Amino acid sequence: MNDEVVELGEPDIRDLMDLEKLCFEYHWTREQFLLGLEGGAYKVIGVRRDGGLVGYMAFSLIADEMEILNLAVHPGYRRQGIGEALLGRSFEMCAARGVTKSFLDVKVSNDPALALYRKFGYKKIGVRKKYYPDTREDALLFRYDFQQNDA
Ligand SMILES: CC(C)(COP(=O)(O)OP(=O)(O)OC[C@H]1O[C@@H](n2cnc3c(N)ncnc32)[C@H](O)[C@@H]1OP(=O)(O)O)[C@@H](O)C(=O)NCCC(=O)NCCS
């Protein structure tokens, strides 16, 4: 299915917080969402299906760097290409702005996310020991170079 990916704003905050609670133990607060949705500190894009928000991604675009801050798909809608649609749209936005590199961190045990990022060509560049406050798990750091891959 070709999902339409749209930019989200302040009116979407309730849906975003509901989805976030379904997807993460340690979830973003209203204030953290408002930094992006109102303050423009980062971008939030999403996919709606069946009248509800089923996936979203938050990412910062600073100078020529993109950083993935959060990416989540509703548990009932996983493995249907929504994560890929979101990441793909963010890459298009990066290309349009001349972004050259992207970074992210991910829990070492998060196999679905690791597989998705590797599918898009991200390469592991490091480890941060016991990085996450909720589980004290290690973070794997990944990088993607747009010029090298998209020239
Ligand atoms: C990670 C996540 C966003 C993936 O979303 P999704 O919509 O299910 O992913 P897609 O259907 O677009 O899958 C795209 C690719 O990702 C990989 N992938 C996704 N889920 C996977 C799984 N459970 N096992 C293995 N690979 C998986 C595959 O390579 C897949 O491509 P394929 O279908 O051709 O094999 C989703 O599992 C999620 O919300 N997890 C909980 C929140 C989270 O951990 N977010 C990441 C924080 S860093």
The ligand as an SDF file (V2000), in Angstrom:
LIG
                    3D

 48 50  0  0  0  0  0  0  0  0999 V2000
   10.8170   -0.3650   14.0090 C   0  0  0  0  0  0  0  0  0  0  0  0
    9.3980   -0.0940   13.4700 C   0  0  0  0  0  0  0  0  0  0  0  0
    9.1910    1.4370   13.3880 C   0  0  0  0  0  0  0  0  0  0  0  0
    9.2790   -0.6960   12.0680 C   0  0  0  0  0  0  0  0  0  0  0  0
    8.0440   -0.2730   11.4980 O   0  0  0  0  0  0  0  0  0  0  0  0
    7.2310   -1.1750   10.4370 P   0  0  0  0  0  0  0  0  0  0  0  0
    6.1980   -0.2990    9.8260 O   0  0  0  0  0  0  0  0  0  0  0  0
    6.7860   -2.4180   11.0600 O   0  0  0  0  0  0  0  0  0  0  0  0
    8.3790   -1.5020    9.3670 O   0  0  0  0  0  0  0  0  0  0  0  0
    8.1550   -1.8600    7.8180 P   0  0  0  0  0  0  0  0  0  0  0  0
    6.9590   -2.7080    7.6500 O   0  0  0  0  0  0  0  0  0  0  0  0
    8.2140   -0.6010    7.0270 O   0  0  0  0  0  0  0  0  0  0  0  0
    9.4490   -2.7340    7.5400 O   0  0  0  0  0  0  0  0  0  0  0  0
   10.5110   -2.2740    6.7340 C   0  0  0  0  0  0  0  0  0  0  0  0
   11.7190   -3.1580    6.9380 C   0  0  0  0  0  0  0  0  0  0  0  0
   12.1440   -3.1050    8.3060 O   0  0  0  0  0  0  0  0  0  0  0  0
   12.5980   -4.4030    8.7220 C   0  0  0  0  0  0  0  0  0  0  0  0
   11.7140   -4.9080    9.7700 N   0  0  0  0  0  0  0  0  0  0  0  0
   10.6170   -4.2840   10.2870 C   0  0  0  0  0  0  0  0  0  0  0  0
   10.0900   -5.0290   11.2810 N   0  0  0  0  0  0  0  0  0  0  0  0
   10.8570   -6.1420   11.3980 C   0  0  0  0  0  0  0  0  0  0  0  0
   10.8080   -7.2760   12.2470 C   0  0  0  0  0  0  0  0  0  0  0  0
    9.8530   -7.4160   13.1850 N   0  0  0  0  0  0  0  0  0  0  0  0
   11.7600   -8.2130   12.0950 N   0  0  0  0  0  0  0  0  0  0  0  0
   12.7260   -8.0830   11.1680 C   0  0  0  0  0  0  0  0  0  0  0  0
   12.8220   -7.0200   10.3140 N   0  0  0  0  0  0  0  0  0  0  0  0
   11.8910   -6.0680   10.4360 C   0  0  0  0  0  0  0  0  0  0  0  0
   12.5660   -5.2640    7.5010 C   0  0  0  0  0  0  0  0  0  0  0  0
   13.8030   -5.1060    6.8330 O   0  0  0  0  0  0  0  0  0  0  0  0
   11.4620   -4.6160    6.6940 C   0  0  0  0  0  0  0  0  0  0  0  0
   11.5770   -4.8340    5.3230 O   0  0  0  0  0  0  0  0  0  0  0  0
   10.8440   -6.1350    4.6780 P   0  0  0  0  0  0  0  0  0  0  0  0
    9.4050   -6.0340    5.0610 O   0  0  0  0  0  0  0  0  0  0  0  0
   11.1210   -5.9680    3.2220 O   0  0  0  0  0  0  0  0  0  0  0  0
   11.5100   -7.3280    5.3050 O   0  0  0  0  0  0  0  0  0  0  0  0
    8.3080   -0.7520   14.3930 C   0  0  0  0  0  0  0  0  0  0  0  0
    8.6610   -2.0980   14.6210 O   0  0  0  0  0  0  0  0  0  0  0  0
    8.1000   -0.0580   15.7290 C   0  0  0  0  0  0  0  0  0  0  0  0
    7.3260    0.9100   15.8440 O   0  0  0  0  0  0  0  0  0  0  0  0
    8.7620   -0.5640   16.7890 N   0  0  0  0  0  0  0  0  0  0  0  0
    8.5750    0.0040   18.1580 C   0  0  0  0  0  0  0  0  0  0  0  0
    9.1520    1.3960   18.2810 C   0  0  0  0  0  0  0  0  0  0  0  0
   10.6330    1.4080   17.9780 C   0  0  0  0  0  0  0  0  0  0  0  0
   11.3800    0.5590   18.4500 O   0  0  0  0  0  0  0  0  0  0  0  0
   11.0730    2.4010   17.1950 N   0  0  0  0  0  0  0  0  0  0  0  0
   12.4610    2.5690   16.7980 C   0  0  0  0  0  0  0  0  0  0  0  0
   13.1840    3.4200   17.7660 C   0  0  0  0  0  0  0  0  0  0  0  0
   14.8950    3.5830   17.2850 S   0  0  0  0  0  0  0  0  0  0  0  0
  1  2  1  0
  2  3  1  0
  2  4  1  0
  2 36  1  0
  4  5  1  0
  5  6  1  0
  6  7  2  0
  6  8  1  0
  6  9  1  0
  9 10  1  0
 10 11  2  0
 10 12  1  0
 10 13  1  0
 13 14  1  0
 14 15  1  0
 15 16  1  0
 15 30  1  0
 16 17  1  0
 17 18  1  0
 17 28  1  0
 18 19  1  0
 18 27  1  0
 19 20  2  0
 20 21  1  0
 21 22  1  0
 21 27  2  0
 22 23  1  0
 22 24  2  0
 24 25  1  0
 25 26  2  0
 26 27  1  0
 28 29  1  0
 28 30  1  0
 30 31  1  0
 31 32  1  0
 32 33  2  0
 32 34  1  0
 32 35  1  0
 36 37  1  0
 36 38  1  0
 38 39  2  0
 38 40  1  0
 40 41  1  0
 41 42  1  0
 42 43  1  0
 43 44  2  0
 43 45  1  0
 45 46  1  0
 46 47  1  0
 47 48  1  0
M  END
$$$$
